[in-house]
Amino acid sequence: MGFFTQLSSNVRKFRKDNGWSQQQLADMAGLDRTTISALERNKFNDIGIRKIQRVLQVLSHSLAIEPVRLPNLDYMQRFNREND
């Protein structure tokens, strides 16, 4: 699953976990409901990072920057064993 697809899915899941409608989340984040709808549908064309941060903040989450490492031999062998 790609980053944006996962982000969209997580926003929807976190919103539903709180029992909120898209309109309620939008009101708390100071955004329009259509922005929340677009975010949950993986339509990021007109959504800036600050809007995403506001939504995640209301949902008690944040974006994080983490190093990405190439898998080493041990990891690949373990992965193959687990998926055989």
N, C-alpha and C positions, 0 to 999 in steps of 0.2 A: 504494500500500500504506500503510495507516495505521500510526501509531507502534507500537501494541501488537502488531499483526500482525507488523511487522518485528522488533520485540524478540523475540517468540516464535520466529520463524524463525532469527534470529541466535543465540539461546541454543542451539537444537538443532544448528545448523551448527557452532558453536564447540565444543560438547560432542563431536560426532561427529569433528570435525577432530582432537581430542585422543585419540580412540579410547576414550572413557569411556562407561560405561553411565549411565543416570539415577541408579542407586543409588550409583555411585562419585562422581558430581558432588554428589549430596545429602550423602554422608558428608563430603566435603571442605568443603562449605559449612555443615555442621552443621544440615542440614534433612532433612525427610522426603522420600522418593522421590516421594510423591504431589504434593508441592509443585513439584518439577521437572517432573513430568508435566503438571500444571495450567499451569505457566508456558509450557511448550512447546506447549500446546494453546490458548493465548490465553485462558485462564480466570483472570483477575486478581481475582476477587471477594474472596478472602481472603488475597491476597498483598500484604504491605506493601512499601514502598520499601526498607526495610532488608534484607529478604530478597532482593530483586532485586539490591541492591548487593552482597550477599555472594556471590551466584551469579556476577555479572559479575566480581567481584574474583578469584574462583577461576579464571575463564576469561581473566584478564588484560585485561579490558575495563572500561569505566565508562560511566555515563550522563553526558551533557554537555548543557549549556544553551547554545543558540546563537540568535542573533537571527534572526528570520524577516522577510524583506523581501518586499514586493510586487514582482513582476517589472516591469522597466522596458520601454520600447518596443524597445530593442536586443535584449534577451533574448527578447521575444515574436517579433520578426522572425526571429531566429536559430532559435528553436524551430520556427517554421512552415516555414522552409527545410529543416531537418533532418528534418521529419516529412511532407514532401510526397512 
